[in-house]
Amino acid sequence: SIKEWDVTSGECLRTLMGHTRTVKSVCLSADGQSLYSGSSDYTVGVWILKEGSLVRRMMSSLVRRNEGSLVRRMEGHSTYVKSVCASGKTVVSGSGDKTIKVWDLSTGECVNTL
């Protein structure tokens, strides 16, 4: 999971659920509207952070309305994703598989492997 914290109060503002294993890295978009995450589940997550963007049922009750929404999981690494970075419509991820992948956010496709 990913937790968003208020740096002044130390209060946890929300928990974002969607990866199936440990989250290794996160990157906030320049406009603060999206978050990108790299995980031990070998995927890159793309999250929309706008309040009210996701209403999920959990343990028979509604999760807080400010829960973030995982909108895309990009798969292609053969082991854990150690780092992510975003710029415009591109996300770059680095993995324990010794590759760097360049992703097109509009399609979710890997456009290059370095």
The first five atom37 places (N, CA, C, CB, O) and aatype in JSON, in Angstrom:
{
  "aatype": [15, 9, 11, 6, 17, 3, 19, 16, 15, 7, 6, 4, 10, 1, 16, 10, 12, 7, 8, 16, 1, 16, 19, 11, 15, 19, 4, 10, 15, 0, 3, 7, 5, 15, 10, 18, 15, 7, 15, 15, 3, 18, 16, 19, 7, 19, 17, 9, 10, 11, 6, 7, 15, 10, 19, 1, 1, 12, 12, 15, 15, 10, 19, 1, 1, 2, 6, 7, 15, 10, 19, 1, 1, 12, 6, 7, 8, 15, 16, 18, 19, 11, 15, 19, 4, 0, 15, 7, 11, 16, 19, 19, 15, 7, 15, 7, 3, 11, 16, 9, 11, 19, 17, 3, 10, 15, 16, 7, 6, 4, 19, 2, 16, 10],
  "atom_mask": [
    [1, 1, 1, 1, 1],
    [1, 1, 1, 1, 1],
    [1, 1, 1, 1, 1],
    [1, 1, 1, 1, 1],
    [1, 1, 1, 1, 1],
    [1, 1, 1, 1, 1],
    [1, 1, 1, 1, 1],
    [1, 1, 1, 1, 1],
    [1, 1, 1, 1, 1],
    [1, 1, 1, 0, 1],
    [1, 1, 1, 1, 1],
    [1, 1, 1, 1, 1],
    [1, 1, 1, 1, 1],
    [1, 1, 1, 1, 1],
    [1, 1, 1, 1, 1],
    [1, 1, 1, 1, 1],
    [1, 1, 1, 1, 1],
    [1, 1, 1, 0, 1],
    [1, 1, 1, 1, 1],
    [1, 1, 1, 1, 1],
    [1, 1, 1, 1, 1],
    [1, 1, 1, 1, 1],
    [1, 1, 1, 1, 1],
    [1, 1, 1, 1, 1],
    [1, 1, 1, 1, 1],
    [1, 1, 1, 1, 1],
    [1, 1, 1, 1, 1],
    [1, 1, 1, 1, 1],
    [1, 1, 1, 1, 1],
    [1, 1, 1, 1, 1],
    [1, 1, 1, 1, 1],
    [1, 1, 1, 0, 1],
    [1, 1, 1, 1, 1],
    [1, 1, 1, 1, 1],
    [1, 1, 1, 1, 1],
    [1, 1, 1, 1, 1],
    [1, 1, 1, 1, 1],
    [1, 1, 1, 0, 1],
    [1, 1, 1, 1, 1],
    [1, 1, 1, 1, 1],
    [1, 1, 1, 1, 1],
    [1, 1, 1, 1, 1],
    [1, 1, 1, 1, 1],
    [1, 1, 1, 1, 1],
    [1, 1, 1, 0, 1],
    [1, 1, 1, 1, 1],
    [1, 1, 1, 1, 1],
    [1, 1, 1, 1, 1],
    [1, 1, 1, 1, 1],
    [1, 1, 1, 1, 1],
    [1, 1, 1, 1, 1],
    [1, 1, 1, 0, 1],
    [1, 1, 1, 1, 1],
    [1, 1, 1, 1, 1],
    [1, 1, 1, 1, 1],
    [1, 1, 1, 1, 1],
    [1, 1, 1, 1, 1],
    [1, 1, 1, 1, 1],
    [1, 1, 1, 1, 1],
    [1, 1, 1, 1, 1],
    [1, 1, 1, 1, 1],
    [1, 1, 1, 1, 1],
    [1, 1, 1, 1, 1],
    [1, 1, 1, 1, 1],
    [1, 1, 1, 1, 1],
    [1, 1, 1, 1, 1],
    [1, 1, 1, 1, 1],
    [1, 1, 1, 0, 1],
    [1, 1, 1, 1, 1],
    [1, 1, 1, 1, 1],
    [1, 1, 1, 1, 1],
    [1, 1, 1, 1, 1],
    [1, 1, 1, 1, 1],
    [1, 1, 1, 1, 1],
    [1, 1, 1, 1, 1],
    [1, 1, 1, 0, 1],
    [1, 1, 1, 1, 1],
    [1, 1, 1, 1, 1],
    [1, 1, 1, 1, 1],
    [1, 1, 1, 1, 1],
    [1, 1, 1, 1, 1],
    [1, 1, 1, 1, 1],
    [1, 1, 1, 1, 1],
    [1, 1, 1, 1, 1],
    [1, 1, 1, 1, 1],
    [1, 1, 1, 1, 1],
    [1, 1, 1, 1, 1],
    [1, 1, 1, 0, 1],
    [1, 1, 1, 1, 1],
    [1, 1, 1, 1, 1],
    [1, 1, 1, 1, 1],
    [1, 1, 1, 1, 1],
    [1, 1, 1, 1, 1],
    [1, 1, 1, 0, 1],
    [1, 1, 1, 1, 1],
    [1, 1, 1, 0, 1],
    [1, 1, 1, 1, 1],
    [1, 1, 1, 1, 1],
    [1, 1, 1, 1, 1],
    [1, 1, 1, 1, 1],
    [1, 1, 1, 1, 1],
    [1, 1, 1, 1, 1],
    [1, 1, 1, 1, 1],
    [1, 1, 1, 1, 1],
    [1, 1, 1, 1, 1],
    [1, 1, 1, 1, 1],
    [1, 1, 1, 1, 1],
    [1, 1, 1, 0, 1],
    [1, 1, 1, 1, 1],
    [1, 1, 1, 1, 1],
    [1, 1, 1, 1, 1],
    [1, 1, 1, 1, 1],
    [1, 1, 1, 1, 1],
    [1, 1, 1, 1, 1]
  ],
  "atom_positions": [
    [[0.83, -1.18, 0.0], [0.0, 0.0, 0.0], [0.88, 1.25, 0.0], [-0.95, 0.0, 1.21], [2.07, 1.2, 0.3]],
    [[0.26, 2.36, -0.35], [0.92, 3.66, -0.35], [0.17, 4.54, 0.63], [0.96, 4.3, -1.8], [-1.06, 4.57, 0.62]],
    [[0.89, 5.25, 1.46], [0.25, 6.15, 2.42], [0.64, 7.58, 2.12], [0.64, 5.78, 3.87], [1.8, 7.88, 1.82]],
    [[-0.35, 8.47, 2.19], [-0.11, 9.9, 2.06], [-0.17, 10.51, 3.45], [-1.14, 10.58, 1.08], [-1.13, 10.28, 4.19]],
    [[0.87, 11.3, 3.81], [0.99, 11.85, 5.15], [0.94, 13.37, 5.11], [2.29, 11.39, 5.8], [1.43, 14.0, 4.17]],
    [[0.34, 13.96, 6.13], [0.39, 15.39, 6.35], [1.69, 15.67, 7.08], [-0.87, 15.92, 7.17], [1.88, 15.21, 8.21]],
    [[2.61, 16.41, 6.45], [3.93, 16.6, 7.03], [3.91, 17.49, 8.27], [4.87, 17.19, 6.01], [4.83, 17.43, 9.09]],
    [[2.88, 18.3, 8.42], [2.78, 19.16, 9.6], [2.28, 18.4, 10.81], [1.86, 20.33, 9.31], [2.88, 18.47, 11.89]],
    [[1.17, 17.67, 10.65], [0.56, 16.99, 11.78], [1.06, 15.55, 11.97], [-0.93, 16.97, 11.61], [0.93, 14.99, 13.06]],
    [[1.64, 14.97, 10.92], [2.05, 13.58, 10.98], [0.9, 12.61, 10.79], [0.0, 0.0, 0.0], [1.08, 11.4, 10.96]],
    [[-0.28, 13.12, 10.45], [-1.48, 12.3, 10.27], [-1.47, 11.62, 8.89], [-2.75, 13.17, 10.43], [-1.11, 12.23, 7.89]],
    [[-1.87, 10.35, 8.88], [-2.04, 9.63, 7.62], [-3.35, 10.1, 6.99], [-2.04, 8.08, 7.84], [-4.42, 9.94, 7.58]],
    [[-3.26, 10.67, 5.8], [-4.44, 11.22, 5.13], [-5.21, 10.17, 4.34], [-4.02, 12.33, 4.2], [-6.44, 10.22, 4.27]],
    [[-4.5, 9.21, 3.76], [-5.16, 8.15, 2.99], [-4.19, 7.0, 2.73], [-5.7, 8.69, 1.65], [-2.97, 7.17, 2.8]],
    [[-4.76, 5.86, 2.44], [-3.99, 4.68, 2.07], [-4.47, 4.22, 0.71], [-4.14, 3.54, 3.13], [-5.67, 4.02, 0.5]],
    [[-3.55, 4.06, -0.22], [-3.88, 3.63, -1.57], [-3.55, 2.15, -1.72], [-3.11, 4.47, -2.63], [-2.4, 1.74, -1.52]],
    [[-4.53, 1.36, -2.05], [-4.36, -0.08, -2.19], [-4.45, -0.46, -3.66], [-5.42, -0.86, -1.36], [-5.25, 0.12, -4.39]],
    [[-3.64, -1.41, -4.1], [-3.71, -1.84, -5.49], [-2.59, -2.78, -5.89], [0.0, 0.0, 0.0], [-2.78, -3.66, -6.72]],
    [[-1.41, -2.6, -5.3], [-0.32, -3.53, -5.57], [-0.5, -4.78, -4.72], [1.06, -2.87, -5.3], [-1.1, -4.74, -3.65]],
    [[0.04, -5.88, -5.2], [-0.09, -7.14, -4.47], [1.14, -7.46, -3.62], [-0.34, -8.28, -5.44], [1.13, -8.41, -2.84]],
    [[2.21, -6.67, -3.78], [3.41, -6.85, -2.98], [3.95, -5.49, -2.56], [4.48, -7.64, -3.75], [3.29, -4.48, -2.8]],
    [[5.12, -5.45, -1.96], [5.72, -4.24, -1.41], [5.9, -3.15, -2.48], [7.06, -4.57, -0.78], [6.35, -3.43, -3.59]],
    [[5.55, -1.91, -2.12], [5.82, -0.76, -2.98], [7.24, -0.29, -2.7], [4.78, 0.39, -2.74], [7.6, -0.02, -1.55]],
    [[8.06, -0.2, -3.75], [9.47, 0.14, -3.62], [9.76, 1.62, -3.89], [10.29, -0.7, -4.57], [10.72, 2.18, -3.36]],
    [[8.9, 2.27, -4.71], [9.18, 3.63, -5.14], [7.91, 4.34, -5.54], [10.18, 3.64, -6.29], [6.98, 3.72, -6.07]],
    [[7.85, 5.65, -5.28], [6.72, 6.47, -5.74], [7.25, 7.76, -6.33], [5.73, 6.76, -4.58], [8.34, 8.22, -5.99]],
    [[6.46, 8.35, -7.24], [6.81, 9.6, -7.88], [5.52, 10.39, -8.1], [7.57, 9.37, -9.22], [4.57, 9.87, -8.69]],
    [[5.48, 11.62, -7.63], [4.32, 12.49, -7.79], [4.47, 13.29, -9.08], [4.16, 13.43, -6.57], [5.56, 13.78, -9.38]],
    [[3.38, 13.42, -9.84], [3.43, 14.21, -11.07], [3.65, 15.68, -10.74], [2.13, 14.03, -11.89], [3.38, 16.12, -9.62]],
    [[4.14, 16.44, -11.7], [4.44, 17.86, -11.48], [3.2, 18.65, -11.08], [5.04, 18.47, -12.74], [3.3, 19.61, -10.32]],
    [[2.02, 18.25, -11.58], [0.78, 18.97, -11.25], [0.12, 18.45, -9.98], [-0.19, 18.87, -12.4], [-0.89, 19.0, -9.54]],
    [[0.68, 17.4, -9.38], [0.15, 16.85, -8.13], [-1.13, 16.05, -8.29], [0.0, 0.0, 0.0], [-1.75, 15.7, -7.28]],
    [[-1.54, 15.77, -9.51], [-2.79, 15.06, -9.75], [-2.63, 13.54, -9.87], [-3.43, 15.59, -11.01], [-3.59, 12.79, -9.68]],
    [[-1.42, 13.09, -10.18], [-1.16, 11.66, -10.39], [0.03, 11.22, -9.56], [-0.92, 11.36, -11.87], [0.89, 12.02, -9.2]],
    [[0.06, 9.93, -9.26], [1.15, 9.31, -8.54], [1.54, 8.06, -9.3], [0.77, 9.0, -7.06], [0.67, 7.35, -9.8]],
    [[2.83, 7.78, -9.38], [3.33, 6.59, -10.06], [4.08, 5.77, -9.03], [4.26, 6.96, -11.27], [4.82, 6.31, -8.2]],
    [[3.89, 4.46, -9.07], [4.51, 3.59, -8.07], [5.16, 2.38, -8.73], [3.48, 3.13, -7.04], [4.68, 1.87, -9.74]],
    [[6.26, 1.94, -8.13], [6.95, 0.73, -8.56], [6.89, -0.28, -7.43], [0.0, 0.0, 0.0], [7.03, 0.08, -6.27]],
    [[6.66, -1.56, -7.78], [6.4, -2.55, -6.75], [7.15, -3.86, -6.96], [4.95, -2.83, -6.69], [7.64, -4.16, -8.05]],
    [[7.23, -4.62, -5.86], [7.78, -5.98, -5.91], [6.89, -6.94, -6.68], [8.01, -6.5, -4.51], [7.28, -8.08, -6.92]],
    [[5.67, -6.5, -7.07], [4.8, -7.35, -7.89], [5.13, -7.22, -9.38], [3.33, -6.99, -7.65], [4.38, -7.68, -10.23]],
    [[6.27, -6.58, -9.69], [6.84, -6.42, -11.03], [6.08, -5.41, -11.87], [6.85, -7.74, -11.74], [6.27, -5.38, -13.09]],
    [[5.23, -4.57, -11.28], [4.42, -3.65, -12.06], [4.68, -2.19, -11.66], [2.95, -3.97, -11.89], [5.22, -1.89, -10.6]],
    [[4.26, -1.31, -12.57], [4.23, 0.13, -12.33], [2.77, 0.52, -12.21], [4.97, 0.93, -13.47], [1.97, 0.17, -13.07]],
    [[2.42, 1.24, -11.16], [1.04, 1.69, -10.97], [0.89, 3.16, -11.31], [0.0, 0.0, 0.0], [1.79, 3.96, -11.06]],
    [[-0.25, 3.5, -11.9], [-0.59, 4.89, -12.2], [-1.86, 5.21, -11.41], [-0.79, 5.14, -13.75], [-2.88, 4.54, -11.58]],
    [[-1.79, 6.21, -10.56], [-2.87, 6.56, -9.65], [-3.4, 7.95, -9.94], [-2.41, 6.46, -8.21], [-2.63, 8.85, -10.25]],
    [[-4.71, 8.14, -9.83], [-5.34, 9.46, -9.87], [-5.64, 9.84, -8.42], [-6.66, 9.47, -10.77], [-6.29, 9.07, -7.71]],
    [[-5.17, 11.0, -7.99], [-5.27, 11.37, -6.58], [-6.44, 12.28, -6.26], [-4.01, 12.04, -6.17], [-6.68, 12.57, -5.08]],
    [[-7.18, 12.71, -7.25], [-8.31, 13.63, -7.02], [-9.29, 13.04, -6.01], [-9.03, 13.94, -8.34], [-9.64, 11.86, -6.1]],
    [[-9.73, 13.83, -5.08], [-10.7, 13.37, -4.08], [-11.95, 12.83, -4.74], [-11.06, 14.52, -3.12], [-12.46, 13.4, -5.71]],
    [[-12.44, 11.74, -4.21], [-13.69, 11.17, -4.68], [-13.57, 10.38, -5.96], [0.0, 0.0, 0.0], [-14.59, 10.0, -6.53]],
    [[-12.35, 10.13, -6.44], [-12.2, 9.46, -7.72], [-12.45, 7.96, -7.64], [-10.83, 9.71, -8.27], [-12.61, 7.3, -8.66]],
    [[-12.47, 7.42, -6.45], [-12.73, 5.99, -6.3], [-13.6, 5.75, -5.08], [-11.41, 5.19, -6.2], [-13.32, 6.25, -4.0]],
    [[-14.65, 4.97, -5.26], [-15.44, 4.5, -4.13], [-15.39, 2.98, -4.2], [-16.94, 5.05, -4.17], [-15.89, 2.38, -5.16]],
    [[-14.79, 2.36, -3.18], [-14.64, 0.91, -3.14], [-15.32, 0.36, -1.92], [-13.16, 0.51, -3.15], [-15.47, 1.05, -0.91]],
    [[-15.72, -0.86, -2.02], [-16.27, -1.54, -0.85], [-15.16, -2.35, -0.2], [-17.47, -2.46, -1.25], [-14.44, -3.1, -0.86]],
    [[-15.04, -2.17, 1.09], [-14.04, -2.9, 1.86], [-14.66, -3.28, 3.18], [-12.74, -2.05, 2.07], [-15.15, -2.41, 3.91]],
    [[-14.67, -4.55, 3.51], [-15.25, -5.05, 4.75], [-16.67, -4.53, 4.94], [-14.37, -4.65, 5.96], [-17.05, -4.1, 6.03]],
    [[-17.47, -4.57, 3.88], [-18.89, -4.22, 3.89], [-19.18, -2.76, 4.19], [-19.59, -5.06, 4.88], [-20.32, -2.41, 4.5]],
    [[-18.19, -1.89, 4.1], [-18.44, -0.46, 4.27], [-17.71, 0.32, 3.19], [-18.02, 0.01, 5.68], [-16.76, -0.19, 2.59]],
    [[-18.12, 1.54, 2.95], [-17.47, 2.36, 1.94], [-16.16, 2.91, 2.48], [-18.39, 3.5, 1.5], [-16.08, 3.38, 3.61]],
    [[-15.13, 2.84, 1.65], [-13.85, 3.43, 1.99], [-13.98, 4.94, 1.9], [-12.72, 2.89, 1.07], [-14.8, 5.44, 1.13]],
    [[-13.19, 5.68, 2.65], [-13.22, 7.14, 2.62], [-13.27, 7.67, 1.2], [-12.01, 7.72, 3.34], [-12.66, 7.1, 0.3]],
    [[-14.01, 8.76, 0.99], [-14.19, 9.31, -0.35], [-12.92, 9.87, -0.95], [-15.23, 10.37, -0.31], [-12.87, 10.14, -2.15]],
    [[-11.87, 10.06, -0.15], [-10.63, 10.6, -0.69], [-9.63, 9.51, -1.07], [-10.01, 11.54, 0.31], [-8.44, 9.78, -1.24]],
    [[-10.11, 8.28, -1.2], [-9.25, 7.18, -1.64], [-8.8, 7.43, -3.07], [-9.99, 5.82, -1.54], [-9.6, 7.86, -3.9]],
    [[-7.55, 7.18, -3.38], [-7.04, 7.35, -4.74], [-7.43, 6.18, -5.61], [0.0, 0.0, 0.0], [-7.8, 5.12, -5.11]],
    [[-7.35, 6.37, -6.89], [-7.77, 5.37, -7.85], [-6.59, 4.87, -8.68], [-8.86, 5.93, -8.76], [-5.91, 5.66, -9.33]],
    [[-6.35, 3.57, -8.65], [-5.33, 2.96, -9.51], [-5.95, 2.82, -10.88], [-4.83, 1.57, -8.95], [-6.91, 2.06, -11.05]],
    [[-5.43, 3.53, -11.86], [-6.05, 3.53, -13.18], [-5.32, 2.67, -14.19], [-6.12, 4.92, -13.69], [-5.9, 2.33, -15.23]],
    [[-4.09, 2.31, -13.93], [-3.37, 1.48, -14.89], [-2.25, 0.74, -14.19], [-2.81, 2.34, -16.05], [-1.57, 1.29, -13.32]],
    [[-2.07, -0.53, -14.56], [-0.92, -1.31, -14.12], [-0.14, -1.68, -15.37], [-1.34, -2.6, -13.31], [-0.67, -2.32, -16.28]],
    [[1.12, -1.27, -15.4], [1.96, -1.56, -16.55], [2.88, -2.71, -16.22], [2.76, -0.31, -16.99], [3.67, -2.64, -15.27]],
    [[2.78, -3.77, -17.0], [3.54, -4.99, -16.75], [4.59, -5.18, -17.83], [2.61, -6.22, -16.69], [4.36, -4.88, -19.0]],
    [[5.76, -5.69, -17.44], [6.8, -5.95, -18.41], [8.14, -6.3, -17.79], [0.0, 0.0, 0.0], [8.96, -6.97, -18.43]],
    [[8.38, -5.87, -16.56], [9.62, -6.25, -15.89], [9.52, -7.69, -15.41], [9.92, -5.29, -14.7], [8.43, -8.19, -15.12]],
    [[10.67, -8.36, -15.32], [10.66, -9.76, -14.88], [10.96, -9.91, -13.39], [11.68, -10.54, -15.68], [10.98, -11.03, -12.88]],
    [[11.18, -8.8, -12.71], [11.35, -8.81, -11.25], [10.94, -7.44, -10.71], [12.84, -9.15, -10.86], [10.38, -6.63, -11.44]],
    [[11.21, -7.17, -9.44], [10.7, -5.98, -8.76], [11.1, -4.68, -9.45], [11.2, -5.97, -7.33], [12.17, -4.59, -10.04]],
    [[10.22, -3.69, -9.36], [10.49, -2.35, -9.88], [11.06, -1.51, -8.73], [9.18, -1.7, -10.49], [10.39, -1.32, -7.71]],
    [[12.29, -1.02, -8.9], [13.0, -0.3, -7.85], [12.76, 1.19, -7.88], [14.46, -0.57, -7.95], [12.79, 1.85, -6.84]],
    [[12.51, 1.75, -9.07], [12.37, 3.2, -9.17], [11.43, 3.57, -10.3], [13.74, 3.86, -9.38], [11.3, 2.86, -11.3]],
    [[10.76, 4.71, -10.12], [9.89, 5.27, -11.16], [10.09, 6.78, -11.2], [8.4, 4.92, -10.89], [10.38, 7.42, -10.19]],
    [[9.93, 7.34, -12.4], [10.02, 8.78, -12.6], [9.11, 9.14, -13.76], [11.5, 9.23, -12.86], [9.02, 8.39, -14.73]],
    [[8.43, 10.27, -13.67], [7.48, 10.67, -14.71], [7.81, 12.03, -15.26], [6.07, 10.65, -14.16], [8.33, 12.9, -14.55]],
    [[7.5, 12.21, -16.54], [7.62, 13.51, -17.2], [6.62, 13.55, -18.33], [9.08, 13.76, -17.71], [6.71, 12.77, -19.28]],
    [[5.67, 14.46, -18.23], [4.65, 14.58, -19.28], [3.86, 13.3, -19.42], [0.0, 0.0, 0.0], [3.24, 12.83, -18.47]],
    [[3.87, 12.73, -20.61], [3.11, 11.5, -20.91], [3.99, 10.26, -20.88], [2.44, 11.62, -22.27], [3.65, 9.24, -21.47]],
    [[5.15, 10.36, -20.19], [6.11, 9.26, -20.15], [6.44, 8.91, -18.71], [7.39, 9.63, -20.93], [6.62, 9.79, -17.87]],
    [[6.53, 7.61, -18.43], [7.02, 7.11, -17.15], [8.21, 6.22, -17.44], [5.89, 6.34, -16.34], [8.18, 5.42, -18.38]],
    [[9.25, 6.36, -16.64], [10.44, 5.52, -16.78], [10.56, 4.7, -15.5], [11.74, 6.39, -17.03], [10.42, 5.24, -14.4]],
    [[10.83, 3.4, -15.65], [10.97, 2.52, -14.48], [12.28, 1.75, -14.56], [9.78, 1.55, -14.39], [12.72, 1.33, -15.63]],
    [[12.89, 1.57, -13.38], [14.1, 0.78, -13.26], [13.82, -0.45, -12.41], [0.0, 0.0, 0.0], [13.09, -0.37, -11.42]],
    [[14.38, -1.58, -12.8], [14.04, -2.84, -12.15], [15.26, -3.64, -11.74], [13.18, -3.68, -13.07], [16.37, -3.41, -12.23]],
    [[15.03, -4.58, -10.84], [16.05, -5.54, -10.44], [16.43, -6.47, -11.57], [0.0, 0.0, 0.0], [17.41, -7.2, -11.46]],
    [[15.66, -6.46, -12.68], [16.0, -7.28, -13.84], [17.07, -6.62, -14.71], [14.75, -7.55, -14.68], [17.38, -7.09, -15.81]],
    [[17.64, -5.49, -14.2], [18.73, -4.75, -14.84], [18.29, -4.05, -16.13], [19.88, -5.67, -15.14], [19.11, -3.82, -17.02]],
    [[16.99, -3.71, -16.22], [16.51, -2.95, -17.37], [15.85, -1.66, -16.9], [15.52, -3.79, -18.2], [15.4, -1.54, -15.76]],
    [[15.82, -0.71, -17.81], [15.04, 0.51, -17.66], [14.0, 0.48, -18.76], [15.95, 1.82, -17.73], [14.32, 0.27, -19.93]],
    [[12.74, 0.68, -18.39], [11.67, 0.68, -19.38], [11.05, 2.06, -19.47], [10.59, -0.37, -19.03], [10.87, 2.75, -18.46]],
    [[10.74, 2.46, -20.69], [10.09, 3.73, -20.97], [8.66, 3.42, -21.4], [10.87, 4.55, -22.07], [8.44, 2.66, -22.34]],
    [[7.69, 4.01, -20.69], [6.28, 3.71, -20.88], [5.52, 4.92, -21.44], [5.65, 3.25, -19.57], [5.77, 6.06, -21.03]],
    [[4.61, 4.65, -22.36], [3.7, 5.68, -22.87], [2.46, 5.66, -21.99], [3.34, 5.44, -24.39], [1.75, 4.66, -21.96]],
    [[2.2, 6.76, -21.28], [1.06, 6.78, -20.35], [-0.28, 6.68, -21.05], [1.1, 8.04, -19.53], [-1.23, 6.15, -20.48]],
    [[-0.37, 7.17, -22.29], [-1.67, 7.15, -22.96], [-2.08, 5.74, -23.36], [-1.64, 8.04, -24.18], [-3.28, 5.45, -23.45]],
    [[-1.11, 4.85, -23.61], [-1.44, 3.48, -24.02], [-1.08, 2.43, -22.98], [-0.74, 3.15, -25.3], [-1.62, 1.33, -22.99]],
    [[-0.16, 2.78, -22.07], [0.33, 1.81, -21.1], [1.35, 0.87, -21.68], [0.0, 0.0, 0.0], [1.77, -0.09, -21.01]],
    [[1.77, 1.12, -22.91], [2.73, 0.25, -23.58], [4.17, 0.65, -23.29], [2.49, 0.26, -25.09], [4.48, 1.83, -23.13]],
    [[5.04, -0.35, -23.22], [6.47, -0.11, -23.11], [6.96, 0.27, -24.5], [7.24, -1.37, -22.55], [6.81, -0.5, -25.45]],
    [[7.56, 1.46, -24.63], [8.02, 1.91, -25.94], [9.52, 1.74, -26.13], [7.66, 3.35, -26.12], [10.03, 1.86, -27.25]],
    [[10.24, 1.45, -25.04], [11.67, 1.21, -25.16], [12.17, 0.5, -23.91], [12.43, 2.54, -25.38], [11.68, 0.74, -22.81]],
    [[13.16, -0.39, -24.09], [13.83, -1.06, -23.0], [15.33, -0.79, -23.14], [13.52, -2.6, -22.98], [15.92, -1.05, -24.19]],
    [[15.92, -0.28, -22.08], [17.36, 0.04, -22.11], [18.12, -0.92, -21.22], [17.62, 1.5, -21.66], [19.34, -0.82, -21.1]]
  ]
}
